[in-house]
Amino acid sequence: MRLRNIPRAEGVLQAHPIVVKNAKLYKGKWNQIFGNMNPVHIEIGMGKGSFLLTMAEKNPEINYIGIERYSSVLLRAVEKYSQRHLLIHAPAEAGGVCLARDTQERPTTHVPAEAGGLCRKELSNIRFICMDAAEVEDVFAPGEIERVYLNFSDPWPKKRHARRRLTSREFFRRYDKILGEGGTVEFKTDNSELFRFSLGEAEEAGWTLTGYTWDLHADEQMNKGNVMTEYEEKFSGMGNSIHKLIATR
Ligand SMILES: C[S@@+](CC[C@H](N)C(=O)[O-])C[C@H]1O[C@@H](n2cnc3c(N)ncnc32)[C@H](O)[C@@H]1O
């Protein structure tokens, strides 16, 4: 996904608290960023972020980090975060107390009358990083990550660019370094050639395929709890089958 360069993107990302700057400083310390010891899942190539935001909303006991290379794309994810998080209605019968909860599950925020009963709920279990995935080993310590999501990764169709594919054996070796025991990579795409390549690369890199399907949306078990990404909505809407693999170290 390439968007035109948006000059204000860098400034917005620098100022926004959800974007972690100097991410390499936190190698081995991501639990401090989140303030808990919950597992950390990352999405590489998150695009506009809808998948990860939904996952973070649904699973407060998991910490999520979205990685995206282009600031103009990450800007869209930050804007989406700001739109979604979240205007919550505090009904009169709740005495102006917002339904948002803090980490101890207490409703905390008092909504002044002039806010019209709306308050903003912050998501505490998600962060974004603007970086190239080739640097993951500099940002995460061995075993620090429990799951890597790769959704509709760029196909890099030319053979001489195969190493750049996020499911190449080179990338599987990088994931191997940052994942803990039993950690997984979950990959979805509608690109059959890239999928076939990825199945081969996972095995070549010594990973175990614990599941895969060529038609995710028709596979009841693999599709259970599936959260669609922006590209998944688009390509399945065009009638394309979605492929998915889960690989374990
Ligand atoms: C085709 S889009 C898919 C977006 C989203 N995951 C989805 O499914 O809707 C791929 C995204 O991965 C990002 N990307 C590709 N290579 C990357 C890399 N090496 N490091 C970080 N992001 C990368 C691209 O900039 C792009 O936003």
Ligand as a Chemical Component Dictionary entry (heavy atoms), coordinates in Angstrom:
data_LIG
# 
_chem_comp.id                   LIG 
_chem_comp.type                 NON-POLYMER 
_chem_comp.pdbx_formal_charge   0 
_chem_comp.three_letter_code    LIG 
# 
loop_
_chem_comp_atom.comp_id 
_chem_comp_atom.atom_id 
_chem_comp_atom.alt_atom_id 
_chem_comp_atom.type_symbol 
_chem_comp_atom.charge 
_chem_comp_atom.model_Cartn_x 
_chem_comp_atom.model_Cartn_y 
_chem_comp_atom.model_Cartn_z 
_chem_comp_atom.pdbx_ordinal 
LIG C1  C1  C 0  -0.985 -4.737 1.042 1  
LIG S1  S1  S 1  -0.896 -3.807 2.499 2  
LIG C2  C2  C 0  -1.923 -4.725 3.631 3  
LIG C3  C3  C 0  -2.426 -3.882 4.765 4  
LIG C4  C4  C 0  -3.198 -4.623 5.863 5  
LIG N1  N1  N 0  -2.378 -5.597 6.536 6  
LIG C5  C5  C 0  -4.438 -5.279 5.330 7  
LIG O1  O1  O 0  -4.494 -6.509 5.267 8  
LIG O2  O2  O -1 -5.387 -4.550 5.001 9  
LIG C6  C6  C 0  0.754  -4.203 3.057 10 
LIG C7  C7  C 0  1.304  -3.204 4.042 11 
LIG O3  O3  O 0  2.535  -3.683 4.545 12 
LIG C8  C8  C 0  3.462  -2.616 4.625 13 
LIG N2  N2  N 0  4.802  -3.200 4.539 14 
LIG C9  C9  C 0  5.322  -3.883 3.490 15 
LIG N3  N3  N 0  6.589  -4.264 3.738 16 
LIG C10 C10 C 0  6.874  -3.827 4.989 17 
LIG C11 C11 C 0  8.031  -3.917 5.811 18 
LIG N4  N4  N 0  9.156  -4.518 5.384 19 
LIG N5  N5  N 0  7.993  -3.364 7.041 20 
LIG C12 C12 C 0  6.870  -2.743 7.479 21 
LIG N6  N6  N 0  5.741  -2.619 6.739 22 
LIG C13 C13 C 0  5.736  -3.161 5.511 23 
LIG C14 C14 C 0  3.112  -1.748 3.436 24 
LIG O4  O4  O 0  3.590  -0.422 3.558 25 
LIG C15 C15 C 0  1.603  -1.843 3.438 26 
LIG O5  O5  O 0  1.005  -0.834 4.213 27 
# 
loop_
_chem_comp_bond.comp_id 
_chem_comp_bond.atom_id_1 
_chem_comp_bond.atom_id_2 
_chem_comp_bond.value_order 
_chem_comp_bond.pdbx_ordinal 
LIG C1  S1  SING 1  
LIG S1  C2  SING 2  
LIG S1  C6  SING 3  
LIG C2  C3  SING 4  
LIG C3  C4  SING 5  
LIG C4  N1  SING 6  
LIG C4  C5  SING 7  
LIG C5  O1  DOUB 8  
LIG C5  O2  SING 9  
LIG C6  C7  SING 10 
LIG C7  O3  SING 11 
LIG C7  C15 SING 12 
LIG O3  C8  SING 13 
LIG C8  N2  SING 14 
LIG C8  C14 SING 15 
LIG N2  C9  SING 16 
LIG N2  C13 SING 17 
LIG C9  N3  DOUB 18 
LIG N3  C10 SING 19 
LIG C10 C11 SING 20 
LIG C10 C13 DOUB 21 
LIG C11 N4  SING 22 
LIG C11 N5  DOUB 23 
LIG N5  C12 SING 24 
LIG C12 N6  DOUB 25 
LIG N6  C13 SING 26 
LIG C14 O4  SING 27 
LIG C14 C15 SING 28 
LIG C15 O5  SING 29 
# 
